[in-house]
C-alpha cells in the first residue's frame, strides 16, 4: 500500500476573515481601536485585566457566531488522499468545526482559558472570562492566547512537522509575523509550496518551488485542492 504523502498547511487571519472574523489589526496598527500592547501583552494584562478580558470576551462571542467557510471545508477533503496537518496562527476553532483532524495552534485558542500561575492548567471555555474566575490553584484565569513578548510553545513541534512535509500550503498570512513566518525555511529543497493570498507579500523569486495563487482563501483553496486531488 502506498504511504500517503504529507501535506502541511499554514493558515493565518485571511482564511478566518471570510467567515466574518475581524483580523483585528487596522491600517493604523490598532486592534479594534486598542494599541496591541494594551490588550495582547503581559504588560497590558498587568495594567488592566478588565480591559484585556473584555477584548477577548468580545472576540470569543464573535467566534461562536460564525461558521467555517468553503476554504476551511475544502481543506478537509485533502485528508482522503493525504496525511494532513494544519498549523494555524488563528485562535478560532473553525478548522476543528470544519472537520480537520490534526491542528496545531501556534498562538493559542480563544475557546480555552488557562491559569495565571500554572500554564498546564487549561480549560475548555466558551463563556466570558470574568475577574474572579479562578483555576483550581485559586489564581485568576486568563485567555489561553500567546501574547506578544511570550514564548510560542508549539513552534518546535510545528518546525518538526514542517520539516517532513511533502507539500506546503500557506493560506491567508502575510508571512511577516515570526516565528511562524520562519516555518517556510524548514521545508525540504524540492518541496512544492503554494501561497494563497489575494495580496501576496512574497514573489516566486523569493522562495524556491513557490507557486502563488493570488486569490481569497475560499476560491484559492478550492483551486489548489482540486489540483492536488487529481
PADO-449272 format. One line per 4 residues: number of its first residue (from 1); their letters; for each residue x negated, y negated, z negated of N, C-alpha, C. Coordinates in nm, 4 decimals. Example, Ala and Ser with C-alpha at 12.3 -4.5 7.8 and 13.67 -1.06 7.14 Angstrom:
REM residues 2
1	AS	-1.3190:0.5690:-0.7800:-1.2300:0.4500:-0.7800:-1.3200:0.3300:-0.7800 ~ -1.2850:0.2250:-0.7080:-1.3670:0.1060:-0.7140:-1.2900:-0.0030:-0.7870
This chain:
REM residues 230
1	XXXX	-0.0857:0.1199:0.0000:0.0000:0.0000:0.0000:-0.0885:-0.1239:0.0000 ~ -0.0564:-0.2187:0.0877:-0.1347:-0.3416:0.0946:-0.1167:-0.4232:-0.0324 ~ -0.2276:-0.4732:-0.0835:-0.2209:-0.5601:-0.2007:-0.1687:-0.6969:-0.1562 ~ -0.0765:-0.7535:-0.2358:-0.0208:-0.8831:-0.1991:-0.1271:-0.9916:-0.2071
5	XXXX	-0.1262:-1.0812:-0.1107:-0.2139:-1.1987:-0.1173:-0.1657:-1.2920:-0.2271 ~ -0.2605:-1.3664:-0.2827:-0.2284:-1.4581:-0.3924:-0.2105:-1.6006:-0.3403 ~ -0.0949:-1.6590:-0.3701:-0.0704:-1.7998:-0.3387:-0.0673:-1.8774:-0.4700 ~ -0.1460:-1.9832:-0.4768:-0.1407:-2.0745:-0.5916:-0.0795:-2.2054:-0.5423
9	XXXX	0.0185:-2.2546:-0.6173:0.0912:-2.3750:-0.5790:0.0717:-2.4794:-0.6882 ~ 0.0216:-2.5947:-0.6500:0.0029:-2.7051:-0.7449:0.1098:-2.8100:-0.7170 ~ 0.1978:-2.8339:-0.8139:0.3063:-2.9296:-0.7912:0.2946:-3.0510:-0.8827 ~ 0.3415:-3.1648:-0.8271:0.3427:-3.2900:-0.9008:0.4795:-3.3552:-0.8949
13	XXXX	0.4840:-3.4811:-0.9336:0.6109:-3.5522:-0.9519:0.6968:-3.5560:-0.8266 ~ 0.6347:-3.5496:-0.7073:0.7092:-3.5613:-0.5827:0.8151:-3.4554:-0.5635 ~ 0.7908:-3.3341:-0.6131:0.8922:-3.2286:-0.5941:1.0102:-3.2502:-0.6879 ~ 0.9861:-3.3006:-0.8081:1.0957:-3.3250:-0.9022:1.1737:-3.4511:-0.8668
17	XXXX	1.1067:-3.5464:-0.8033:1.1730:-3.6727:-0.7681:1.2954:-3.6485:-0.6811 ~ 1.2879:-3.5462:-0.5965:1.4007:-3.5190:-0.5061:1.5198:-3.4553:-0.5772 ~ 1.4997:-3.4149:-0.7028:1.6130:-3.3707:-0.7846:1.6721:-3.4873:-0.8631 ~ 1.6079:-3.6042:-0.8515:1.6577:-3.7222:-0.9215:1.5827:-3.7554:-1.0481
21	XXXX	1.4700:-3.6884:-1.0718:1.3897:-3.7194:-1.1901:1.2972:-3.8361:-1.1566 ~ 1.3036:-3.9391:-1.2368:1.2164:-4.0545:-1.2155:1.0710:-4.0112:-1.2277 ~ 0.9876:-4.0678:-1.1421:0.8453:-4.0358:-1.1524:0.7773:-4.1221:-1.2588 ~ 0.8585:-4.1961:-1.3366:0.8112:-4.2778:-1.4494:0.7386:-4.4026:-1.4055
25	XXXX	0.6301:-4.3845:-1.3297:0.5393:-4.4962:-1.3101:0.5851:-4.5869:-1.1974 ~ 0.6074:-4.7136:-1.2282:0.6469:-4.8120:-1.1286:0.5222:-4.8642:-1.0567 ~ 0.5446:-4.9490:-0.9573:0.4331:-5.0048:-0.8804:0.3364:-5.0838:-0.9692 ~ 0.3901:-5.1428:-1.0755:0.3027:-5.2218:-1.1643:0.2382:-5.1367:-1.2737
29	XXXX	0.2539:-5.0056:-1.2637:0.1893:-4.9165:-1.3600:0.2691:-4.8920:-1.4864 ~ 0.3867:-4.9534:-1.4975:0.4683:-4.9338:-1.6173:0.5513:-4.8055:-1.6052 ~ 0.5756:-4.7418:-1.7177:0.6637:-4.6264:-1.7222:0.7949:-4.6721:-1.7816 ~ 0.8995:-4.6790:-1.6964:1.0310:-4.7198:-1.7458:1.0215:-4.8508:-1.8244
33	XXXX	0.9355:-4.9397:-1.7791:0.9214:-5.0696:-1.8451:0.8243:-5.0712:-1.9615 ~ 0.7643:-4.9561:-1.9928:0.6699:-4.9488:-2.1046:0.5273:-4.9316:-2.0519 ~ 0.4323:-4.9915:-2.1210:0.2919:-4.9585:-2.0968:0.2746:-4.8103:-2.1300 ~ 0.2096:-4.7370:-2.0409:0.1958:-4.5925:-2.0588:0.1323:-4.5576:-2.1939
37	XXXX	0.0406:-4.6401:-2.2401:-0.0273:-4.6090:-2.3666:0.0634:-4.6286:-2.4882 ~ 0.1740:-4.7004:-2.4686:0.2695:-4.7172:-2.5797:0.3560:-4.5927:-2.5994 ~ 0.3795:-4.5178:-2.4912:0.4734:-4.4052:-2.5007:0.4091:-4.2693:-2.4723 ~ 0.2843:-4.2668:-2.4298:0.2231:-4.1385:-2.3921:0.0774:-4.1310:-2.4345
41	XXXX	0.0513:-4.1708:-2.5590:-0.0851:-4.1590:-2.6124:-0.0773:-4.1374:-2.7632 ~ -0.1787:-4.0761:-2.8219:-0.1803:-4.0598:-2.9671:-0.1742:-4.1939:-3.0404 ~ -0.2369:-4.2962:-2.9833:-0.2351:-4.4281:-3.0482:-0.0935:-4.4868:-3.0467 ~ -0.0229:-4.4707:-2.9348:0.1145:-4.5178:-2.9262:0.2034:-4.4456:-3.0267
45	XXXX	0.1833:-4.3158:-3.0409:0.2577:-4.2348:-3.1376:0.2310:-4.2823:-3.2805 ~ 0.1063:-4.3130:-3.3103:0.0710:-4.3604:-3.4448:0.1351:-4.4960:-3.4739 ~ 0.1479:-4.5785:-3.3690:0.2029:-4.7133:-3.3868:0.3544:-4.7136:-3.4017 ~ 0.4225:-4.6346:-3.3169:0.5686:-4.6462:-3.3127:0.6307:-4.5127:-3.2712
49	XXXX	0.6509:-4.4265:-3.3684:0.7047:-4.2930:-3.3388:0.8464:-4.3002:-3.2826 ~ 0.9261:-4.3942:-3.3324:1.0643:-4.4039:-3.2856:1.0702:-4.4377:-3.1363 ~ 0.9838:-4.5287:-3.0919:0.9796:-4.5656:-2.9503:0.9418:-4.4453:-2.8647 ~ 0.8391:-4.3723:-2.9078:0.7920:-4.2558:-2.8314:0.9013:-4.1488:-2.8253
53	XXXX	0.9643:-4.1208:-2.9393:1.0700:-4.0194:-2.9407:1.1873:-4.0608:-2.8518 ~ 1.2244:-4.1882:-2.8560:1.3349:-4.2361:-2.7736:1.3017:-4.2215:-2.6247 ~ 1.1792:-4.2561:-2.5881:1.1357:-4.2442:-2.4486:1.1519:-4.1003:-2.3990 ~ 1.1027:-4.0047:-2.4777:1.1099:-3.8645:-2.4358:1.2498:-3.8061:-2.4520
57	XXXX	1.3257:-3.8562:-2.5482:1.4651:-3.8101:-2.5602:1.5436:-3.8463:-2.4338 ~ 1.5193:-3.9662:-2.3812:1.5861:-4.0065:-2.2559:1.5421:-3.9191:-2.1394 ~ 1.4124:-3.8880:-2.1335:1.3616:-3.8016:-2.0268:1.4237:-3.6621:-2.0364 ~ 1.4343:-3.6113:-2.1586:1.4888:-3.4763:-2.1791:1.6354:-3.4693:-2.1361
61	XXXX	1.7117:-3.5716:-2.1735:1.8532:-3.5742:-2.1339:1.8652:-3.5739:-1.9810 ~ 1.7770:-3.6489:-1.9162:1.7820:-3.6561:-1.7703:1.7525:-3.5202:-1.7069 ~ 1.6520:-3.4514:-1.7587:1.6154:-3.3203:-1.7039:1.7327:-3.2233:-1.7138 ~ 1.8073:-3.2308:-1.8232:1.9196:-3.1391:-1.8423:2.0370:-3.1692:-1.7493
65	XXXX	2.0359:-3.2870:-1.6866:2.1452:-3.3251:-1.5967:2.1176:-3.2901:-1.4503 ~ 1.9914:-3.2667:-1.4165:1.9574:-3.2437:-1.2758:1.9422:-3.0943:-1.2476 ~ 1.9311:-3.0610:-1.1198:1.9180:-2.9200:-1.0807:1.8007:-2.9052:-0.9834 ~ 1.7476:-2.7836:-0.9701:1.6398:-2.7612:-0.8737:1.6852:-2.7961:-0.7327
69	XXXX	1.5914:-2.8443:-0.6509:1.6252:-2.8792:-0.5126:1.5738:-2.7718:-0.4161 ~ 1.5941:-2.7982:-0.2882:1.5573:-2.6995:-0.1850:1.4085:-2.6656:-0.1877 ~ 1.3253:-2.7616:-0.2293:1.1815:-2.7342:-0.2393:1.1511:-2.6310:-0.3463 ~ 1.2095:-2.6494:-0.4654:1.1912:-2.5509:-0.5724:1.2398:-2.4124:-0.5283
73	XXXX	1.3577:-2.4106:-0.4660:1.4193:-2.2828:-0.4293:1.3414:-2.2109:-0.3200 ~ 1.2876:-2.2874:-0.2251:1.2110:-2.2245:-0.1164:1.0860:-2.1543:-0.1688 ~ 1.0232:-2.2126:-0.2717:0.9010:-2.1519:-0.3258:0.9271:-2.0123:-0.3829 ~ 1.0470:-1.9912:-0.4339:1.0814:-1.8605:-0.4915:1.0748:-1.7517:-0.3846
77	XXXX	1.1102:-1.7862:-0.2615:1.1114:-1.6877:-0.1524:0.9732:-1.6267:-0.1287 ~ 0.8690:-1.7051:-0.1547:0.7329:-1.6550:-0.1316:0.7020:-1.5313:-0.2155 ~ 0.7722:-1.5173:-0.3287:0.7437:-1.4048:-0.4190:0.7825:-1.2703:-0.3578 ~ 0.8640:-1.2714:-0.2520:0.8994:-1.1451:-0.1849:0.7765:-1.0849:-0.1167
81	XXXX	0.6852:-1.1711:-0.0740:0.5747:-1.1260:0.0106:0.4363:-1.1501:-0.0515 ~ 0.4308:-1.2375:-0.1505:0.3019:-1.2775:-0.2086:0.3065:-1.2716:-0.3611 ~ 0.1881:-1.2686:-0.4184:0.1744:-1.2885:-0.5633:0.1599:-1.4394:-0.5837 ~ 0.2542:-1.5004:-0.6513:0.2630:-1.6462:-0.6572:0.2449:-1.6958:-0.8008
85	XXXX	0.1644:-1.8003:-0.8146:0.1564:-1.8711:-0.9429:0.1710:-2.0203:-0.9156 ~ 0.2607:-2.0831:-0.9890:0.2790:-2.2279:-0.9779:0.2089:-2.2952:-1.0949 ~ 0.1187:-2.3860:-1.0629:0.0541:-2.4696:-1.1647:0.1164:-2.6079:-1.1493 ~ 0.1896:-2.6526:-1.2495:0.2617:-2.7777:-1.2338:0.2147:-2.8849:-1.3308
89	XXXX	0.2101:-3.0079:-1.2788:0.1834:-3.1230:-1.3641:0.3139:-3.1767:-1.4222 ~ 0.4266:-3.1210:-1.3771:0.5573:-3.1688:-1.4211:0.5941:-3.1087:-1.5563 ~ 0.6715:-3.1839:-1.6326:0.7092:-3.1379:-1.7664:0.8546:-3.0894:-1.7706 ~ 0.9207:-3.0844:-1.6539:1.0579:-3.0332:-1.6487:1.0555:-2.8807:-1.6316
93	XXXX	1.1751:-2.8219:-1.6315:1.1862:-2.6755:-1.6182:1.2508:-2.6353:-1.4859 ~ 1.2381:-2.7201:-1.3835:1.3091:-2.6935:-1.2585:1.2532:-2.5719:-1.1835 ~ 1.1231:-2.5468:-1.1931:1.0687:-2.4251:-1.1301:1.1271:-2.3007:-1.1969 ~ 1.1371:-2.3046:-1.3293:1.1937:-2.1903:-1.4020:1.3391:-2.1678:-1.3612
97	XXXX	1.4146:-2.2779:-1.3574:1.5574:-2.2635:-1.3244:1.5792:-2.2204:-1.1797 ~ 1.4861:-2.2557:-1.0932:1.4965:-2.2123:-0.9524:1.4742:-2.0616:-0.9400 ~ 1.3992:-2.0045:-1.0354:1.3761:-1.8603:-1.0331:1.2316:-1.8189:-1.0169 ~ 1.1385:-1.9148:-1.0100:0.9965:-1.8784:-1.0026:0.9561:-1.8067:-1.1319
101	XXXX	0.8721:-1.7050:-1.1162:0.8422:-1.6169:-1.2297:0.7172:-1.6587:-1.3094 ~ 0.6193:-1.7144:-1.2404:0.4912:-1.7388:-1.3082:0.4560:-1.8866:-1.2955 ~ 0.4621:-1.9570:-1.4068:0.4418:-2.1020:-1.4059:0.3477:-2.1414:-1.5186 ~ 0.2491:-2.2230:-1.4847:0.1572:-2.2792:-1.5842:0.1855:-2.4285:-1.5918
105	XXXX	0.2220:-2.4763:-1.7101:0.2493:-2.6193:-1.7295:0.1229:-2.6875:-1.7827 ~ 0.0608:-2.7676:-1.6975:-0.0634:-2.8352:-1.7388:-0.0379:-2.9427:-1.8431 ~ 0.0718:-3.0149:-1.8284:0.0932:-3.1337:-1.9122:0.2022:-3.1157:-2.0173 ~ 0.2361:-2.9890:-2.0451:0.3347:-2.9619:-2.1488:0.4754:-2.9478:-2.0930
109	XXXX	0.5722:-2.9372:-2.1862:0.7106:-2.9127:-2.1463:0.8058:-2.9995:-2.2278 ~ 0.8927:-3.0691:-2.1551:0.9899:-3.1581:-2.2208:1.0875:-3.0824:-2.3094 ~ 1.1203:-2.9588:-2.2716:1.2209:-2.8841:-2.3461:1.1574:-2.8007:-2.4573 ~ 1.0460:-2.8514:-2.5074:0.9826:-2.7919:-2.6254:0.9400:-2.9034:-2.7197
113	XXXX	0.9366:-2.8699:-2.8469:0.8850:-2.9619:-2.9490:0.7736:-2.8900:-3.0218 ~ 0.6798:-2.9675:-3.0749:0.5735:-2.8997:-3.1498:0.5359:-2.9771:-3.2752 ~ 0.4714:-2.9045:-3.3641:0.4285:-2.9610:-3.4917:0.3195:-3.0654:-3.4703 ~ 0.3153:-3.1646:-3.5592:0.2068:-3.2630:-3.5520:0.0848:-3.2187:-3.6323
117	XXXX	0.0959:-3.1068:-3.7043:-0.0208:-3.0589:-3.7814:-0.0741:-2.9248:-3.7316 ~ 0.0050:-2.8537:-3.6502:-0.0368:-2.7210:-3.6042:0.0167:-2.7001:-3.4625 ~ -0.0728:-2.7139:-3.3629:-0.0312:-2.7049:-3.2225:0.0321:-2.5705:-3.1868 ~ 0.0043:-2.4667:-3.2667:0.0592:-2.3350:-3.2348:0.2074:-2.3243:-3.2717
121	XXXX	0.2558:-2.4179:-3.3512:0.3973:-2.4167:-3.3890:0.4764:-2.4963:-3.2852 ~ 0.5371:-2.4214:-3.1934:0.6088:-2.4833:-3.0821:0.7477:-2.4216:-3.0751 ~ 0.8464:-2.5026:-3.0422:0.9855:-2.4580:-3.0482:1.0588:-2.4972:-2.9203 ~ 1.1464:-2.4081:-2.8722:1.2370:-2.4473:-2.7638:1.3287:-2.5564:-2.8184
125	XXXX	1.3477:-2.6633:-2.7400:1.4163:-2.7803:-2.7945:1.4882:-2.8565:-2.6837 ~ 1.6210:-2.8476:-2.6819:1.6978:-2.9135:-2.5763:1.7684:-3.0396:-2.6241 ~ 1.7720:-3.0625:-2.7541:1.8397:-3.1822:-2.8062:1.7358:-3.2923:-2.8293 ~ 1.7806:-3.4060:-2.8817:1.6866:-3.5131:-2.9160:1.5945:-3.4682:-3.0292
129	XXXX	1.4724:-3.5189:-3.0292:1.3845:-3.5065:-3.1462:1.3989:-3.6370:-3.2238 ~ 1.4319:-3.6265:-3.3501:1.4525:-3.7452:-3.4336:1.3504:-3.7527:-3.5460 ~ 1.3292:-3.8724:-3.5970:1.2470:-3.8880:-3.7171:1.3109:-3.8035:-3.8270 ~ 1.2308:-3.7190:-3.8912:1.2839:-3.6301:-3.9950:1.3001:-3.4868:-3.9488
133	XXXX	1.2926:-3.4627:-3.8159:1.2912:-3.3243:-3.7654:1.1514:-3.2683:-3.7889 ~ 1.1437:-3.1597:-3.8652:1.0115:-3.1118:-3.9096:0.9895:-2.9649:-3.8747 ~ 0.8621:-2.9292:-3.8655:0.8238:-2.7897:-3.8434:0.8280:-2.7155:-3.9768 ~ 0.7967:-2.5863:-3.9726:0.8033:-2.5077:-4.0959:0.6962:-2.5473:-4.1974
137	XXXX	0.5976:-2.6241:-4.1518:0.4959:-2.6760:-4.2451:0.5322:-2.8156:-4.2949 ~ 0.6580:-2.8536:-4.2717:0.7136:-2.9809:-4.3218:0.6490:-3.1038:-4.2578 ~ 0.6051:-3.0882:-4.1327:0.5457:-3.2003:-4.0608:0.6380:-3.2431:-3.9473 ~ 0.6399:-3.3720:-3.9183:0.7246:-3.4279:-3.8125:0.6989:-3.3580:-3.6789
141	XXXX	0.8059:-3.3285:-3.6059:0.7942:-3.2732:-3.4714:0.7679:-3.3847:-3.3708 ~ 0.6982:-3.3499:-3.2642:0.6688:-3.4417:-3.1538:0.6987:-3.3703:-3.0228 ~ 0.7089:-3.4440:-2.9126:0.7244:-3.3768:-2.7831:0.6030:-3.2877:-2.7539 ~ 0.6284:-3.1729:-2.6947:0.5188:-3.0806:-2.6605:0.4604:-3.1204:-2.5255
145	XXXX	0.4110:-3.2426:-2.5215:0.3583:-3.3040:-2.3995:0.2110:-3.3355:-2.4214 ~ 0.1299:-3.3167:-2.3179:-0.0110:-3.3569:-2.3255:-0.0183:-3.5057:-2.2928 ~ -0.0563:-3.5846:-2.3922:-0.0640:-3.7295:-2.3736:-0.2000:-3.7717:-2.3201 ~ -0.2057:-3.8932:-2.2666:-0.3328:-3.9487:-2.2215:-0.4304:-3.9502:-2.3392
149	XXXX	-0.5512:-3.9044:-2.3124:-0.6516:-3.9004:-2.4191:-0.6559:-3.7682:-2.4928 ~ -0.5597:-3.6782:-2.4651:-0.5603:-3.5464:-2.5294:-0.6176:-3.4425:-2.4325 ~ -0.6721:-3.3354:-2.4886:-0.7239:-3.2261:-2.4062:-0.6086:-3.1590:-2.3323 ~ -0.6406:-3.1023:-2.2159:-0.5421:-3.0276:-2.1372:-0.5706:-2.8787:-2.1605
153	XXXX	-0.5000:-2.8174:-2.2567:-0.5388:-2.6832:-2.2991:-0.5294:-2.5758:-2.1913 ~ -0.4429:-2.5966:-2.0910:-0.4226:-2.4925:-1.9880:-0.5148:-2.5087:-1.8673 ~ -0.6031:-2.6077:-1.8692:-0.6806:-2.6360:-1.7481:-0.7779:-2.5234:-1.7130 ~ -0.8370:-2.4584:-1.8113:-0.9304:-2.3495:-1.7805:-0.8576:-2.2307:-1.7189
157	XXXX	-0.7412:-2.1990:-1.7741:-0.6602:-2.0915:-1.7160:-0.6226:-2.1270:-1.5726 ~ -0.5837:-2.2529:-1.5496:-0.5457:-2.2975:-1.4151:-0.6638:-2.2867:-1.3179 ~ -0.7823:-2.3219:-1.3650:-0.9019:-2.3126:-1.2799:-0.9314:-2.1671:-1.2438 ~ -0.9164:-2.0774:-1.3412:-0.9395:-1.9345:-1.3152:-0.8407:-1.8815:-1.2111
161	XXXX	-0.7157:-1.9214:-1.2244:-0.6125:-1.8767:-1.1300:-0.6419:-1.9307:-0.9902 ~ -0.6782:-2.0587:-0.9827:-0.7051:-2.1218:-0.8530:-0.8259:-2.0585:-0.7842 ~ -0.9221:-2.0158:-0.8631:-1.0470:-1.9621:-0.8056:-1.0258:-1.8304:-0.7317 ~ -0.9142:-1.7606:-0.7579:-0.8907:-1.6328:-0.6880:-0.7750:-1.6430:-0.5877
165	XXXX	-0.7355:-1.7674:-0.5551:-0.6263:-1.7866:-0.4587:-0.6699:-1.7470:-0.3183 ~ -0.5772:-1.6882:-0.2442:-0.5975:-1.6645:-0.1009:-0.5440:-1.7822:-0.0192 ~ -0.4454:-1.8516:-0.0766:-0.3845:-1.9697:-0.0129:-0.3521:-2.0685:-0.1246 ~ -0.3785:-2.1981:-0.0996:-0.3423:-2.3024:-0.1962:-0.2417:-2.3967:-0.1305
169	XXXX	-0.1321:-2.4256:-0.2032:-0.0323:-2.5218:-0.1554:-0.0223:-2.6331:-0.2593 ~ -0.0383:-2.7576:-0.2137:-0.0288:-2.8740:-0.3028:0.0951:-2.9530:-0.2612 ~ 0.1809:-2.9830:-0.3590:0.3098:-3.0463:-0.3257:0.3353:-3.1673:-0.4148 ~ 0.3547:-3.2828:-0.3512:0.4073:-3.3984:-0.4227:0.3197:-3.4529:-0.5331
173	XXXX	0.1905:-3.4515:-0.5121:0.0998:-3.5077:-0.6122:-0.0043:-3.5941:-0.5421 ~ -0.0459:-3.6994:-0.6090:-0.1422:-3.7924:-0.5492:-0.2833:-3.7353:-0.5447 ~ -0.3071:-3.6291:-0.6213:-0.4424:-3.5737:-0.6356:-0.5397:-3.6796:-0.6882 ~ -0.4871:-3.7688:-0.7707:-0.5714:-3.8735:-0.8312:-0.5818:-3.8553:-0.9829
177	XXXX	-0.4979:-3.7697:-1.0404:-0.4967:-3.7533:-1.1864:-0.5813:-3.6324:-1.2243 ~ -0.6860:-3.6579:-1.2990:-0.7740:-3.5494:-1.3438:-0.7362:-3.5093:-1.4850 ~ -0.7613:-3.3826:-1.5221:-0.8384:-3.2818:-1.4487:-0.7627:-3.2052:-1.3407 ~ -0.6308:-3.2241:-1.3288:-0.5534:-3.1452:-1.2319:-0.6064:-3.1597:-1.0899
181	XXXX	-0.6454:-3.2825:-1.0516:-0.6921:-3.3073:-0.9148:-0.8186:-3.2282:-0.8826 ~ -0.8945:-3.1934:-0.9841:-1.0190:-3.1191:-0.9631:-0.9975:-2.9731:-0.9274 ~ -0.8748:-2.9225:-0.9434:-0.8498:-2.7800:-0.9174:-0.8776:-2.7416:-0.7725 ~ -0.8602:-2.8362:-0.6809:-0.8828:-2.8064:-0.5394:-1.0271:-2.7615:-0.5142
185	XXXX	-1.1182:-2.8003:-0.6007:-1.2598:-2.7643:-0.5821:-1.2918:-2.6228:-0.6300 ~ -1.1945:-2.5545:-0.6877:-1.2176:-2.4179:-0.7360:-1.1839:-2.3122:-0.6315 ~ -1.1172:-2.3515:-0.5222:-1.0786:-2.2501:-0.4233:-1.2002:-2.2056:-0.3427 ~ -1.1903:-2.0838:-0.2905:-1.2985:-2.0300:-0.2094:-1.3163:-2.1065:-0.0784
189	XXXX	-1.4302:-2.0858:-0.0139:-1.4673:-2.1618:0.1052:-1.3695:-2.1481:0.2216 ~ -1.3105:-2.0310:0.2367:-1.2265:-2.0069:0.3544:-1.0778:-2.0053:0.3230 ~ -1.0419:-2.0597:0.2090:-0.9004:-2.0572:0.1670:-0.8239:-2.1704:0.2365 ~ -0.7145:-2.1375:0.3080:-0.6334:-2.2434:0.3669:-0.5620:-2.3245:0.2586
193	XXXX	-0.5586:-2.4555:0.2778:-0.4941:-2.5454:0.1818:-0.3871:-2.6262:0.2559 ~ -0.2652:-2.6190:0.2070:-0.1552:-2.7004:0.2612:-0.1296:-2.8152:0.1641 ~ -0.1193:-2.9360:0.2182:-0.0922:-3.0545:0.1347:0.0389:-3.1166:0.1839 ~ 0.1438:-3.1031:0.1007:0.2772:-3.1517:0.1378:0.3076:-3.2785:0.0587
197	XXXX	0.3113:-3.3911:0.1282:0.3407:-3.5185:0.0623:0.3737:-3.6207:0.1712 ~ 0.4778:-3.7030:0.1508:0.5130:-3.7990:0.2563:0.4078:-3.9070:0.2784 ~ 0.3307:-3.9361:0.1732:0.2222:-4.0346:0.1851:0.0930:-3.9713:0.1348 ~ 0.0357:-3.8809:0.2110:-0.0813:-3.8079:0.1619:-0.1986:-3.9005:0.1309
201	XXXX	-0.2611:-3.8746:0.0179:-0.3708:-3.9598:-0.0285:-0.5068:-3.9067:0.0154 ~ -0.5063:-3.7979:0.0896:-0.6314:-3.7413:0.1430:-0.6133:-3.7241:0.2933 ~ -0.7244:-3.7021:0.3628:-0.7101:-3.6678:0.5040:-0.7833:-3.5372:0.5315 ~ -0.7607:-3.4840:0.6501:-0.8086:-3.3487:0.6783:-0.9600:-3.3392:0.6890
205	XXXX	-1.0262:-3.4546:0.6944:-1.1734:-3.4519:0.6951:-1.2286:-3.4398:0.5531 ~ -1.1465:-3.4764:0.4527:-1.1945:-3.4793:0.3145:-1.2165:-3.3400:0.2561 ~ -1.1307:-3.2463:0.2932:-1.1295:-3.1138:0.2304:-1.1274:-3.0083:0.3400 ~ -1.2113:-2.9078:0.3229:-1.2225:-2.8010:0.4213:-1.0919:-2.7207:0.4282
209	XXXX	-1.0550:-2.6786:0.5494:-0.9370:-2.5936:0.5714:-0.8064:-2.6574:0.5258 ~ -0.8011:-2.7912:0.5294:-0.6823:-2.8629:0.4831:-0.5856:-2.8863:0.5982 ~ -0.4581:-2.8552:0.5725:-0.3521:-2.8860:0.6685:-0.2520:-2.9775:0.5983 ~ -0.2353:-3.0983:0.6505:-0.1446:-3.1954:0.5885:-0.0055:-3.1840:0.6507
213	XXXX	0.0948:-3.1760:0.5631:0.2352:-3.1798:0.6058:0.2934:-3.3067:0.5441 ~ 0.2997:-3.4136:0.6241:0.3374:-3.5457:0.5712:0.4896:-3.5601:0.5643 ~ 0.5477:-3.4829:0.4736:0.6929:-3.4830:0.4563:0.7279:-3.4731:0.3083 ~ 0.8547:-3.5027:0.2768:0.9030:-3.4804:0.1412:0.8994:-3.3315:0.1087
217	XXXX	0.9067:-3.3021:-0.0209:0.8976:-3.1623:-0.0640:1.0072:-3.0753:-0.0039 ~ 1.1299:-3.1256:-0.0008:1.2397:-3.0389:0.0426:1.2230:-2.9902:0.1863 ~ 1.1772:-3.0779:0.2753:1.1586:-3.0356:0.4147:1.0206:-2.9758:0.4379 ~ 0.9185:-3.0330:0.3759:0.7823:-2.9846:0.3965:0.7603:-2.8448:0.3415
221	XXXX	0.8149:-2.8172:0.2235:0.8001:-2.6834:0.1647:0.8682:-2.5799:0.2537 ~ 0.9860:-2.6142:0.3046:1.0581:-2.5211:0.3924:0.9721:-2.4815:0.5127 ~ 0.9061:-2.5809:0.5730:0.8224:-2.5528:0.6905:0.7069:-2.4592:0.6557 ~ 0.6404:-2.4882:0.5425:0.5244:-2.4073:0.5042:0.5677:-2.2662:0.4647
225	XXXX	0.6770:-2.2550:0.3923:0.7274:-2.1223:0.3526:0.7635:-2.0411:0.4766 ~ 0.8314:-2.1028:0.5711:0.8685:-2.0297:0.6943:0.7440:-1.9808:0.7671 ~ 0.6422:-2.0665:0.7725:0.5168:-2.0276:0.8405:0.4505:-1.9100:0.7688 ~ 0.4481:-1.9139:0.6375:0.3789:-1.8103:0.5600:0.4588:-1.6796:0.5549
229	XX	0.5887:-1.6866:0.5736:0.6724:-1.5665:0.5666:0.6826:-1.4957:0.7020 ~ 0.6324:-1.5587:0.8070:0.6395:-1.4943:0.9385:0.5524:-1.3701:0.9441
